Amino acid sequence: MNEGIVILSVDTATPSGGVCVCRGNEVLASISSEPDLSHSNTLLRDIRSALTNASLALGHIDLFAVAKGPGSFTGLRIGLATVKALAATLERPCIGVPTLHAVARAAGPSAATVALLPAGRGELFAQLLSVSESLDVTELDSPAHLSPASVIEKYGSSRDLIWSGTGAHTQKELLWKAANDRGLDFDETGTKVSGWRLAAAQDNLALQIAFIAQTQSIDSDKSAELLQALYVRPSDPELKNVSN
């Protein structure tokens, strides 16, 4: 674990996005982006603001971390390109954190958390994960690109789930109906200890990305040139080319 090092973390995979600067478990600065603006217009500004608020310069950063996907194609490319450029210029390691891991960790300890993010056109990025009491995240299946109905079909047989992420909040009515059809309570407060629970909305996943990055070892595999996006599905232009 990289305790005590200074981490700058970035989330551009989600519309809200954000930047965080941490030293170990201490949050030195946290900036939430403006969801109505492109990350291309706000990311460098937010990085400067976070560093200023933390009373640090880029040279003080020991490790860069970034959401590597799934998420917005454009957002991912902006975040990855920016972090890779900074890490390469400063000769620092950088770590890509799966976005759905950050979503699950934000919901807290759980034997089974379905992390959901909007994937465009009403569909979802989905993954089942567990989160330990020490907030270590373990994959229980692979990330997938699914319709909301397919998400219910895939995970609806479980009677004890946390639903987490902006995708879960946008599909709240569907989740409530699916729980009701199965004779389950649907707790929108996220306070119950069993059944289906909706985790609280997450303002800034960059904080979770920084904490997950702390658990990663820093070695030769963490160089900027090796960092790649986890897209899960092809982009719309790629899908159009395939269909043609």
C-alpha positions as CSV (number, residue, x, y, z in Angstrom):
1,M,0.0,0.0,0.0
2,N,1.2,3.5,-0.9
3,E,0.5,5.2,2.4
4,G,1.7,8.7,2.8
5,I,2.3,9.4,-0.8
6,V,0.6,12.4,-2.6
7,I,-1.9,11.3,-5.2
8,L,-3.7,13.4,-7.8
9,S,-6.8,11.6,-9.0
10,V,-9.1,12.4,-11.9
11,D,-12.5,11.3,-13.0
12,T,-13.7,12.3,-16.5
13,A,-15.6,9.0,-17.1
14,T,-18.8,10.4,-15.6
15,P,-20.5,13.7,-16.5
16,S,-20.1,15.1,-13.0
17,G,-16.4,14.2,-12.8
18,G,-13.8,15.6,-10.5
19,V,-10.3,16.0,-9.2
20,C,-8.9,15.0,-5.8
21,V,-5.5,15.4,-4.1
22,C,-4.8,13.1,-1.2
23,R,-1.9,12.4,1.1
24,G,-2.5,8.9,2.3
25,N,-6.1,8.9,3.8
26,E,-6.0,12.7,4.2
27,V,-8.0,14.6,1.6
28,L,-6.1,17.8,0.8
29,A,-8.4,19.1,-1.9
30,S,-11.5,17.9,-3.8
31,I,-13.0,19.6,-6.8
32,S,-16.3,18.6,-8.5
33,S,-16.6,19.4,-12.1
34,E,-19.5,21.2,-13.8
35,P,-21.6,18.5,-15.5
36,D,-22.9,20.9,-18.1
37,L,-19.4,21.7,-19.4
38,S,-17.0,19.5,-21.3
39,H,-14.1,18.0,-19.4
40,S,-11.9,19.4,-22.1
41,N,-12.9,22.9,-20.8
42,T,-12.7,22.2,-17.1
43,L,-10.1,19.5,-16.4
44,L,-6.9,21.5,-16.4
45,R,-8.6,24.4,-14.5
46,D,-9.9,21.9,-11.9
47,I,-6.4,20.4,-11.5
48,R,-4.9,23.8,-11.0
49,S,-7.6,24.7,-8.4
50,A,-7.1,21.4,-6.5
51,L,-3.4,21.9,-6.3
52,T,-3.8,25.5,-5.2
53,N,-6.3,24.4,-2.5
54,A,-3.9,21.8,-1.3
55,S,-1.0,24.3,-1.3
56,L,1.0,22.0,-3.7
57,A,2.6,22.1,-7.1
58,L,2.5,19.4,-9.8
59,G,6.1,18.5,-8.8
60,H,4.8,17.4,-5.4
61,I,2.6,14.6,-6.9
62,D,4.0,11.1,-6.3
63,L,1.3,9.2,-8.2
64,F,-1.4,10.0,-10.7
65,A,-4.6,8.0,-10.8
66,V,-7.5,8.2,-13.3
67,A,-10.8,6.5,-14.0
68,K,-10.0,4.3,-17.0
69,G,-13.6,3.2,-17.8
70,P,-16.1,2.3,-18.6
71,G,-17.7,5.7,-19.1
72,S,-18.0,8.5,-21.6
73,F,-15.8,7.8,-24.6
74,T,-14.8,11.5,-25.0
75,G,-14.4,12.0,-21.3
76,L,-12.2,8.9,-20.9
77,R,-9.9,10.1,-23.7
78,I,-9.6,13.5,-22.2
79,G,-8.8,12.2,-18.7
80,L,-6.4,9.5,-19.8
81,A,-4.5,11.8,-22.3
82,T,-4.1,14.5,-19.6
83,V,-3.0,12.2,-16.8
84,K,-0.6,10.2,-19.1
85,A,0.9,13.5,-20.3
86,L,1.5,14.8,-16.8
87,A,2.9,11.5,-15.6
88,A,5.2,11.1,-18.5
89,T,6.4,14.7,-18.3
90,L,7.1,14.5,-14.5
91,E,8.3,10.8,-14.8
92,R,5.8,9.7,-12.3
93,P,3.8,6.4,-12.2
94,C,0.1,6.5,-13.1
95,I,-2.7,4.0,-12.3
96,G,-5.9,3.5,-14.1
97,V,-8.8,2.5,-11.8
98,P,-11.9,0.8,-13.2
99,T,-14.8,3.3,-12.9
100,L,-17.2,0.7,-11.6
101,H,-14.8,-0.2,-8.8
102,A,-15.0,3.3,-7.6
103,V,-18.8,3.3,-7.8
104,A,-19.0,0.1,-5.7
105,R,-16.5,1.4,-3.1
106,A,-18.4,4.6,-2.7
107,A,-21.4,2.5,-1.5
108,G,-19.5,1.0,1.3
109,P,-19.0,-2.6,2.5
110,S,-21.2,-5.2,0.8
111,A,-21.2,-8.9,-0.1
112,A,-22.8,-7.9,-3.5
113,T,-23.0,-4.5,-5.1
114,V,-24.3,-3.9,-8.6
115,A,-22.4,-0.8,-9.9
116,L,-24.3,1.0,-12.7
117,L,-23.4,3.9,-14.9
118,P,-25.3,5.3,-17.9
119,A,-23.9,4.1,-21.2
120,G,-26.0,6.3,-23.5
121,R,-29.2,5.5,-25.4
122,G,-30.9,4.4,-22.2
123,E,-28.4,1.5,-21.6
124,L,-26.1,0.8,-18.8
125,F,-22.6,-0.2,-17.9
126,A,-23.0,-2.9,-15.1
127,Q,-20.8,-5.0,-12.9
128,L,-21.2,-7.1,-9.7
129,L,-18.6,-6.5,-7.1
130,S,-18.0,-7.1,-3.4
131,V,-16.5,-4.6,-1.0
132,S,-14.8,-5.7,2.2
133,E,-15.0,-4.0,5.6
134,S,-11.6,-2.5,4.8
135,L,-13.1,-1.3,1.4
136,D,-11.1,-3.5,-0.8
137,V,-13.1,-4.2,-4.0
138,T,-13.3,-7.6,-5.6
139,E,-14.9,-8.4,-9.0
140,L,-17.6,-11.0,-9.0
141,D,-18.2,-10.8,-12.7
142,S,-16.9,-8.8,-15.7
143,P,-18.2,-5.3,-16.7
144,A,-20.9,-5.4,-19.3
145,H,-23.0,-3.2,-21.5
146,L,-26.6,-4.0,-20.9
147,S,-30.1,-2.8,-21.3
148,P,-31.9,-2.0,-18.0
149,A,-34.2,-5.1,-18.5
150,S,-31.1,-7.2,-19.0
151,V,-29.6,-5.9,-15.8
152,I,-32.7,-7.0,-13.9
153,E,-32.6,-10.4,-15.6
154,K,-28.9,-10.9,-14.8
155,Y,-28.9,-9.8,-11.1
156,G,-32.6,-9.9,-10.1
157,S,-32.4,-13.4,-8.6
158,S,-30.4,-12.1,-5.6
159,R,-32.3,-11.1,-2.6
160,D,-29.5,-9.0,-1.0
161,L,-28.0,-6.3,-3.2
162,I,-26.7,-2.8,-3.1
163,W,-27.4,-0.8,-6.3
164,S,-24.9,1.9,-6.7
165,G,-24.1,4.7,-9.2
166,T,-25.8,7.3,-11.3
167,G,-27.2,4.5,-13.5
168,A,-29.0,3.0,-10.4
169,H,-30.5,6.4,-9.7
170,T,-31.7,7.0,-13.2
171,Q,-33.3,3.5,-13.1
172,K,-34.8,3.8,-9.6
173,E,-38.4,3.3,-10.7
174,L,-37.4,0.1,-12.6
175,L,-35.5,-1.2,-9.6
176,W,-38.4,-0.5,-7.3
177,K,-40.8,-2.3,-9.6
178,A,-38.5,-5.3,-9.9
179,A,-38.1,-5.5,-6.2
180,N,-41.8,-5.3,-5.7
181,D,-42.4,-8.0,-8.2
182,R,-40.1,-10.2,-6.2
183,G,-41.7,-9.4,-2.9
184,L,-38.7,-7.5,-1.7
185,D,-38.4,-4.2,0.0
186,F,-36.5,-1.5,-1.9
187,D,-34.7,0.8,0.5
188,E,-34.0,4.2,-1.1
189,T,-32.2,5.4,2.0
190,G,-29.5,2.8,1.8
191,T,-29.7,2.3,5.6
192,K,-31.1,-1.3,5.8
193,V,-28.7,-4.2,6.2
194,S,-30.5,-6.6,3.8
195,G,-32.7,-6.7,0.8
196,W,-32.3,-4.3,-2.2
197,R,-30.8,-1.0,-1.2
198,L,-30.1,2.1,-3.3
199,A,-26.8,3.7,-2.3
200,A,-26.6,7.4,-1.9
201,A,-25.7,9.5,-4.9
202,Q,-21.9,10.1,-5.4
203,D,-20.7,13.6,-6.0
204,N,-17.0,13.0,-6.8
205,L,-15.6,9.6,-7.7
206,A,-12.1,11.0,-7.9
207,L,-11.8,10.5,-4.1
208,Q,-12.6,6.8,-4.4
209,I,-10.2,6.5,-7.3
210,A,-7.4,8.0,-5.1
211,F,-8.1,5.5,-2.3
212,I,-8.2,2.5,-4.7
213,A,-4.9,3.7,-6.2
214,Q,-3.3,3.6,-2.8
215,T,-3.8,-0.2,-2.7
216,Q,-2.0,-0.7,-6.0
217,S,1.7,-1.5,-6.1
218,I,3.9,0.9,-8.0
219,D,6.1,-0.9,-10.5
220,S,7.1,-0.9,-14.1
221,D,3.5,-1.8,-15.1
222,K,2.3,1.6,-13.9
223,S,4.1,3.7,-16.6
224,A,2.1,6.2,-18.6
225,E,2.6,4.5,-22.0
226,L,1.0,1.3,-20.7
227,L,-2.2,2.9,-19.4
228,Q,-5.2,2.1,-21.6
229,A,-8.9,2.7,-21.4
230,L,-11.5,0.0,-20.5
231,Y,-14.3,0.8,-22.9
232,V,-16.4,-2.3,-22.5
233,R,-18.3,-1.6,-25.7
234,P,-17.3,-0.1,-29.1
235,S,-17.9,3.5,-29.8
236,D,-21.0,4.6,-31.8
237,P,-18.9,5.2,-35.0
238,E,-17.3,1.8,-34.6
239,L,-20.7,0.1,-34.2
240,K,-22.0,1.9,-37.3
241,N,-19.1,0.7,-39.3
242,V,-19.7,-2.9,-38.1
243,S,-23.4,-2.7,-39.0
244,N,-22.5,-1.3,-42.5
